[in-house]
């Protein structure tokens, strides 16, 4: 056998080529052969799903209106009204208890209560005012509750005055309305109403309308003393409330904007002389009031301006405030009547 001799130069070249690394080969993974190689765990065919995260809803802060509805439902209130934003905070009112008065057989019988509600930011805080106590009679074993509470209303009058109304039923009597104004000390104070026929006459039903708080006369005072009489100053239906700062009381005008139901002239006048009258005595009273410093027209027609001047003079002079021309007012302004002349 003949051996081929490889030149030294060619051998050196082959040796240099064998030391070069192929980049594609270098990226292949290294394979280890032998029984000591670690086993590769088989891939799992079962998928694992994590439980979803359930977020609890953030509790919503109670709203005054929502909490008021809950308050009324919880106490089975006859009525709730409000809320109203005032300088004294957020206020509402509720009527709780019987709507009608009557005879009861227990000293602990529930009475009609008026709940004055003030919002503290989280809940309503009540101040409870019973309208009547149980008047117990040991001899009969029965008691009497004199008032029921049929409804309530609360609102702003003229955008500034906070007024609340509580319509009451009266045992063996005519229903009426408790009328109160929120004072600067944030307490409720009774307030008078100048109705066209006079101040605080008879009983009124109070309620809220789309136009504001209103009163409706349900048993006017003249029904008691003049059966069948219906003064021209009287109008049926709702009377909207407004605030008259000059006399510090509410004024009530028919919801259609008309003050009077008619007009009474001198021959038909009776004392007291009420709004909507036209007579010489009205002219004389107007002139006397103007001379005393009241601002009003002297025209012989008894309108709301004359009524306001009469009320202001009665307040200032200590007379009973009626908003009508009474004998006491005539005597003060005109002197004692001599029995003659045209009334």
C-alpha positions as a Python dict, from the first residue, in 0.01 Angstrom:
ca = {
    (1, 'X'): (0, 0, 0),
    (2, 'X'): (128, 332, -97),
    (3, 'X'): (87, 617, 136),
    (4, 'X'): (25, 961, 6),
    (5, 'X'): (220, 1230, 172),
    (6, 'X'): (31, 1548, 258),
    (7, 'X'): (231, 1857, 224),
    (8, 'X'): (281, 2048, 547),
    (9, 'X'): (117, 2362, 407),
    (10, 'X'): (-202, 2176, 320),
    (11, 'X'): (-220, 2015, 664),
    (12, 'X'): (-192, 2349, 833),
    (13, 'X'): (-476, 2486, 620),
    (14, 'X'): (-707, 2197, 712),
    (15, 'X'): (-631, 2240, 1077),
    (16, 'X'): (-723, 2611, 1064),
    (17, 'X'): (-1058, 2536, 891),
    (18, 'X'): (-1156, 2281, 1151),
    (19, 'X'): (-1127, 2543, 1427),
    (20, 'X'): (-1398, 2773, 1269),
    (21, 'X'): (-1754, 2754, 1418),
    (22, 'X'): (-2063, 2735, 1195),
    (23, 'X'): (-2314, 2988, 1330),
    (24, 'X'): (-2617, 2771, 1246),
    (25, 'X'): (-2465, 2473, 1419),
    (26, 'X'): (-2381, 2679, 1727),
    (27, 'X'): (-2748, 2761, 1785),
    (28, 'X'): (-2850, 2393, 1808),
    (29, 'X'): (-2917, 2269, 2161),
    (30, 'X'): (-2668, 2042, 2322),
    (31, 'X'): (-2784, 1681, 2338),
    (32, 'X'): (-2666, 1477, 2631),
    (33, 'X'): (-2666, 1106, 2584),
    (34, 'X'): (-2658, 870, 2876),
    (35, 'X'): (-2872, 727, 3162),
    (36, 'X'): (-2775, 1005, 3404),
    (37, 'X'): (-2957, 1280, 3203),
    (38, 'X'): (-3257, 1439, 3391),
    (39, 'X'): (-3600, 1335, 3268),
    (40, 'X'): (-3815, 1600, 3105),
    (41, 'X'): (-4161, 1621, 3266),
    (42, 'X'): (-4444, 1573, 3015),
    (43, 'X'): (-4661, 1873, 2945),
    (44, 'X'): (-4991, 1873, 3133),
    (45, 'X'): (-5303, 1846, 2921),
    (46, 'X'): (-5522, 1991, 3201),
    (47, 'X'): (-5565, 2375, 3196),
    (48, 'X'): (-5582, 2559, 3529),
    (49, 'X'): (-5826, 2858, 3546),
    (50, 'X'): (-5793, 3104, 3833),
    (51, 'X'): (-6116, 3205, 4015),
    (52, 'X'): (-6234, 3555, 3909),
    (53, 'X'): (-6187, 3835, 4161),
    (54, 'X'): (-6527, 3968, 4273),
    (55, 'X'): (-6520, 4336, 4370),
    (56, 'X'): (-6767, 4440, 4636),
    (57, 'X'): (-6968, 4750, 4529),
    (58, 'X'): (-6875, 5068, 4711),
    (59, 'X'): (-7158, 5156, 4952),
    (60, 'X'): (-7343, 5462, 4833),
    (61, 'X'): (-7388, 5744, 5083),
    (62, 'X'): (-7757, 5786, 5173),
    (63, 'X'): (-7931, 6082, 5015),
    (64, 'X'): (-8171, 6301, 5214),
    (65, 'X'): (-8460, 6220, 4979),
    (66, 'X'): (-8396, 5846, 4985),
    (67, 'X'): (-8351, 5839, 5361),
    (68, 'X'): (-8671, 6043, 5402),
    (69, 'X'): (-8870, 5783, 5209),
    (70, 'X'): (-8718, 5508, 5425),
    (71, 'X'): (-8798, 5705, 5741),
    (72, 'X'): (-9160, 5747, 5641),
    (73, 'X'): (-9198, 5381, 5545),
    (74, 'X'): (-9038, 5257, 5865),
    (75, 'X'): (-9272, 5462, 6086),
    (76, 'X'): (-9577, 5419, 5860),
    (77, 'X'): (-9599, 5796, 5839),
    (78, 'X'): (-9922, 5952, 5720),
    (79, 'X'): (-9720, 6196, 5512),
    (80, 'X'): (-9368, 6327, 5466),
    (81, 'X'): (-9261, 6653, 5303),
    (82, 'X'): (-8926, 6792, 5198),
    (83, 'X'): (-8636, 6802, 5201),
    (84, 'X'): (-8575, 7178, 5185),
    (85, 'X'): (-8235, 7346, 5189),
    (86, 'X'): (-8229, 7628, 5444),
    (87, 'X'): (-7980, 7844, 5631),
    (88, 'X'): (-8035, 7600, 5920),
    (89, 'X'): (-7944, 7296, 5709),
    (90, 'X'): (-8152, 7039, 5525),
    (91, 'X'): (-8496, 7007, 5682),
    (92, 'X'): (-8802, 6786, 5631),
    (93, 'X'): (-9122, 6710, 5819),
    (94, 'X'): (-9331, 6398, 5879),
    (95, 'X'): (-9677, 6326, 6018),
    (96, 'X'): (-9690, 6008, 6226),
    (97, 'X'): (-9988, 5860, 6406),
    (98, 'X'): (-10365, 5862, 6370),
    (99, 'X'): (-10526, 6089, 6114),
    (100, 'X'): (-10850, 6123, 6310),
    (101, 'X'): (-10911, 6203, 6676),
    (102, 'X'): (-11153, 6008, 6892),
    (103, 'X'): (-11219, 5793, 7196),
    (104, 'X'): (-10951, 5539, 7295),
    (105, 'X'): (-10945, 5262, 7554),
    (106, 'X'): (-10581, 5283, 7654),
    (107, 'X'): (-10371, 5549, 7821),
    (108, 'X'): (-10089, 5444, 7587),
    (109, 'X'): (-10287, 5490, 7266),
    (110, 'X'): (-10073, 5646, 6992),
    (111, 'X'): (-10120, 6016, 6933),
    (112, 'X'): (-10059, 6224, 6623),
    (113, 'X'): (-9700, 6349, 6625),
    (114, 'X'): (-9522, 6606, 6414),
    (115, 'X'): (-9161, 6507, 6337),
    (116, 'X'): (-8920, 6792, 6270),
    (117, 'X'): (-8637, 6627, 6075),
    (118, 'X'): (-8282, 6764, 6041),
    (119, 'X'): (-8022, 6596, 5816),
    (120, 'X'): (-7685, 6526, 5984),
    (121, 'X'): (-7510, 6411, 5668),
    (122, 'X'): (-7592, 6044, 5716),
    (123, 'X'): (-7943, 6020, 5862),
    (124, 'X'): (-8246, 6220, 5971),
    (125, 'X'): (-8250, 6334, 6333),
    (126, 'X'): (-8608, 6384, 6456),
    (127, 'X'): (-8753, 6618, 6714),
    (128, 'X'): (-9101, 6490, 6794),
    (129, 'X'): (-9388, 6719, 6894),
    (130, 'X'): (-9713, 6547, 7001),
    (131, 'X'): (-10019, 6742, 6884),
    (132, 'X'): (-10232, 6617, 7173),
    (133, 'X'): (-10214, 6400, 7482),
    (134, 'X'): (-10456, 6125, 7577),
    (135, 'X'): (-10711, 6287, 7809),
    (136, 'X'): (-10799, 5996, 8036),
    (137, 'X'): (-11123, 5961, 8233),
    (138, 'X'): (-11099, 5711, 8519),
    (139, 'X'): (-11475, 5705, 8565),
    (140, 'X'): (-11536, 5569, 8216),
    (141, 'X'): (-11210, 5389, 8154),
    (142, 'X'): (-11173, 5573, 7827),
    (143, 'X'): (-10960, 5851, 7694),
    (144, 'X'): (-10988, 6118, 7429),
    (145, 'X'): (-10738, 6223, 7164),
    (146, 'X'): (-10839, 6567, 7046),
    (147, 'X'): (-10630, 6598, 6728),
    (148, 'X'): (-10540, 6389, 6428),
    (149, 'X'): (-10282, 6480, 6166),
    (150, 'X'): (-10390, 6445, 5803),
    (151, 'X'): (-10097, 6591, 5614),
    (152, 'X'): (-9789, 6813, 5613),
    (153, 'X'): (-9618, 7046, 5369),
    (154, 'X'): (-9294, 7244, 5380),
    (155, 'X'): (-9138, 7488, 5139),
    (156, 'X'): (-8994, 7829, 5065),
    (157, 'X'): (-9222, 8129, 5034),
    (158, 'X'): (-9085, 8408, 4816),
    (159, 'X'): (-8757, 8217, 4810),
    (160, 'X'): (-8659, 8324, 5162),
    (161, 'X'): (-8912, 8223, 5425),
    (162, 'X'): (-8929, 7856, 5528),
    (163, 'X'): (-9289, 7768, 5611),
    (164, 'X'): (-9439, 7438, 5724),
    (165, 'X'): (-9806, 7347, 5734),
    (166, 'X'): (-9967, 7067, 5936),
    (167, 'X'): (-10333, 6997, 5857),
    (168, 'X'): (-10514, 6878, 6168),
    (169, 'X'): (-10851, 6715, 6229),
    (170, 'X'): (-11029, 6821, 6548),
    (171, 'X'): (-11257, 6609, 6763),
    (172, 'X'): (-11618, 6723, 6711),
    (173, 'X'): (-11487, 7039, 6549),
    (174, 'X'): (-11364, 7182, 6224),
    (175, 'X'): (-11021, 7092, 6099),
    (176, 'X'): (-10749, 7352, 6085),
    (177, 'X'): (-10386, 7398, 5986),
    (178, 'X'): (-10090, 7466, 6211),
    (179, 'X'): (-9884, 7731, 6029),
    (180, 'X'): (-9523, 7791, 6136),
    (181, 'X'): (-9220, 7983, 6014),
    (182, 'X'): (-8855, 7886, 6064),
    (183, 'X'): (-8699, 8160, 6277),
    (184, 'X'): (-8343, 8292, 6270),
    (185, 'X'): (-8269, 8069, 6572),
    (186, 'X'): (-8369, 7765, 6362),
    (187, 'X'): (-8681, 7691, 6569),
    (188, 'X'): (-9038, 7683, 6445),
    (189, 'X'): (-9261, 7976, 6542),
    (190, 'X'): (-9636, 8023, 6482),
    (191, 'X'): (-9708, 8281, 6216),
    (192, 'X'): (-10027, 8470, 6129),
    (193, 'X'): (-10191, 8480, 5788),
    (194, 'X'): (-10366, 8784, 5641),
    (195, 'X'): (-10649, 8637, 5438),
    (196, 'X'): (-10862, 8884, 5237),
    (197, 'X'): (-11143, 8864, 5492),
    (198, 'X'): (-10913, 8916, 5791),
    (199, 'X'): (-10624, 8780, 5996),
    (200, 'X'): (-10631, 8420, 6119),
    (201, 'X'): (-10997, 8373, 6041),
    (202, 'X'): (-11137, 8025, 6077),
    (203, 'X'): (-10975, 7703, 5965),
    (204, 'X'): (-10762, 7641, 5658),
    (205, 'X'): (-10635, 7334, 5482),
    (206, 'X'): (-10269, 7366, 5390),
    (207, 'X'): (-10084, 7190, 5110),
    (208, 'X'): (-9817, 7227, 4846),
    (209, 'X'): (-9895, 7314, 4483),
    (210, 'X'): (-9680, 7351, 4172),
    (211, 'X'): (-9685, 7726, 4235),
    (212, 'X'): (-9592, 7708, 4604),
    (213, 'X'): (-9750, 7659, 4946),
    (214, 'X'): (-10121, 7731, 4961),
    (215, 'X'): (-10413, 7751, 5202),
    (216, 'X'): (-10777, 7683, 5135),
    (217, 'X'): (-11043, 7810, 5376),
    (218, 'X'): (-11253, 7513, 5487),
    (219, 'X'): (-11449, 7667, 5773),
    (220, 'X'): (-11426, 8047, 5771),
    (221, 'X'): (-11501, 8226, 6096),
    (222, 'X'): (-11813, 8396, 5964),
    (223, 'X'): (-11980, 8057, 5932),
    (224, 'X'): (-12002, 8049, 6309),
    (225, 'X'): (-12163, 8389, 6354),
    (226, 'X'): (-12340, 8459, 6026),
    (227, 'X'): (-12492, 8134, 5897),
    (228, 'X'): (-12540, 8154, 5524),
    (229, 'X'): (-12340, 8474, 5489),
    (230, 'X'): (-12055, 8478, 5242),
    (231, 'X'): (-11865, 8809, 5244),
    (232, 'X'): (-11752, 8950, 4912),
    (233, 'X'): (-11392, 8917, 5029),
    (234, 'X'): (-11425, 8537, 5034),
    (235, 'X'): (-11316, 8323, 4738),
    (236, 'X'): (-11329, 7947, 4729),
    (237, 'X'): (-11023, 7746, 4638),
    (238, 'X'): (-10650, 7760, 4699),
    (239, 'X'): (-10482, 8082, 4811),
    (240, 'X'): (-10108, 8107, 4751),
    (241, 'X'): (-9890, 8233, 5035),
    (242, 'X'): (-9647, 8522, 5012),
    (243, 'X'): (-9440, 8694, 5280),
    (244, 'X'): (-9514, 9056, 5374),
    (245, 'X'): (-9212, 9186, 5566),
    (246, 'X'): (-9386, 9516, 5646),
    (247, 'X'): (-9632, 9337, 5875),
    (248, 'X'): (-9419, 9025, 5943),
    (249, 'X'): (-9689, 8781, 5839),
    (250, 'X'): (-9806, 8576, 5546),
    (251, 'X'): (-10052, 8708, 5289),
    (252, 'X'): (-10293, 8475, 5109),
    (253, 'X'): (-10422, 8555, 4760),
    (254, 'X'): (-10642, 8341, 4539),
    (255, 'X'): (-10438, 8116, 4313),
    (256, 'X'): (-10587, 8289, 4007),
    (257, 'X'): (-10439, 8620, 4124),
    (258, 'X'): (-10769, 8778, 4231),
    (259, 'X'): (-10810, 8911, 4583),
    (260, 'X'): (-11186, 8952, 4613),
    (261, 'X'): (-11493, 8747, 4533),
    (262, 'X'): (-11694, 9063, 4476),
    (263, 'X'): (-11742, 9410, 4620),
    (264, 'X'): (-11962, 9539, 4901),
    (265, 'X'): (-12091, 9896, 4892),
    (266, 'X'): (-12192, 10129, 5173),
    (267, 'X'): (-12559, 10032, 5206),
    (268, 'X'): (-12472, 9666, 5269),
    (269, 'X'): (-12178, 9713, 5509),
    (270, 'X'): (-12168, 9549, 5848),
    (271, 'X'): (-11904, 9561, 6116),
    (272, 'X'): (-11630, 9468, 6094),
    (273, 'X'): (-11568, 9621, 5752),
    (274, 'X'): (-11361, 9379, 5549),
    (275, 'X'): (-11151, 9396, 5235),
    (276, 'X'): (-11343, 9448, 4910),
    (277, 'X'): (-11572, 9710, 5063),
    (278, 'X'): (-11623, 10053, 4909),
    (279, 'X'): (-11770, 10321, 5136),
    (280, 'X'): (-11712, 10666, 5290),
    (281, 'X'): (-11589, 10506, 5611),
    (282, 'X'): (-11312, 10338, 5413),
    (283, 'X'): (-11204, 10675, 5273),
    (284, 'X'): (-11204, 10827, 5621),
    (285, 'X'): (-10996, 10541, 5766),
    (286, 'X'): (-10753, 10558, 5475),
    (287, 'X'): (-10701, 10930, 5525),
    (288, 'X'): (-10650, 10887, 5898),
    (289, 'X'): (-10397, 10610, 5838),
    (290, 'X'): (-10211, 10824, 5582),
    (291, 'X'): (-10203, 11112, 5832),
    (292, 'X'): (-10056, 10868, 6085),
    (293, 'X'): (-9770, 10786, 5847),
    (294, 'X'): (-9896, 10475, 5669),
    (295, 'X'): (-9833, 10441, 5297),
    (296, 'X'): (-10159, 10372, 5108),
    (297, 'X'): (-10397, 10512, 4848),
    (298, 'X'): (-10696, 10717, 4966),
    (299, 'X'): (-10964, 10610, 4720),
    (300, 'X'): (-11245, 10461, 4929),
    (301, 'X'): (-11177, 10106, 4808),
    (302, 'X'): (-11066, 9853, 5070),
    (303, 'X'): (-10790, 9658, 4894),
    (304, 'X'): (-10476, 9471, 5007),
    (305, 'X'): (-10282, 9798, 5053),
    (306, 'X'): (-10545, 9927, 5296),
    (307, 'X'): (-10550, 9596, 5479),
    (308, 'X'): (-10171, 9607, 5519),
    (309, 'X'): (-10186, 9962, 5656),
    (310, 'X'): (-10460, 9864, 5902),
    (311, 'X'): (-10259, 9563, 6025),
    (312, 'X'): (-9945, 9774, 6069),
    (313, 'X'): (-10139, 10037, 6268),
    (314, 'X'): (-10307, 9773, 6484),
    (315, 'X'): (-9968, 9617, 6558),
    (316, 'X'): (-9812, 9952, 6647),
    (317, 'X'): (-10103, 10073, 6863),
    (318, 'X'): (-10162, 9753, 7057),
    (319, 'X'): (-10506, 9686, 6911),
    (320, 'X'): (-10615, 9333, 6829),
    (321, 'X'): (-10473, 9255, 6486),
    (322, 'X'): (-10766, 9170, 6260),
    (323, 'X'): (-10693, 9335, 5926),
    (324, 'X'): (-11047, 9475, 5930),
    (325, 'X'): (-11206, 9805, 6029),
    (326, 'X'): (-11326, 9732, 6379),
    (327, 'X'): (-11511, 9959, 6616),
    (328, 'X'): (-11193, 9995, 6823),
    (329, 'X'): (-10999, 10110, 6516),
    (330, 'X'): (-11270, 10356, 6418),
    (331, 'X'): (-11279, 10503, 6767),
    (332, 'X'): (-10900, 10543, 6770),
    (333, 'X'): (-10872, 10702, 6427),
    (334, 'X'): (-11205, 10882, 6383),
    (335, 'X'): (-11336, 10927, 6734),
    (336, 'X'): (-11650, 10767, 6883),
    (337, 'X'): (-11931, 10716, 6632),
    (338, 'X'): (-12227, 10955, 6671),
    (339, 'X'): (-12473, 10715, 6515),
    (340, 'X'): (-12535, 10927, 6207),
    (341, 'X'): (-12401, 10954, 5855),
    (342, 'X'): (-12346, 10703, 5580),
    (343, 'X'): (-12150, 10405, 5701),
}
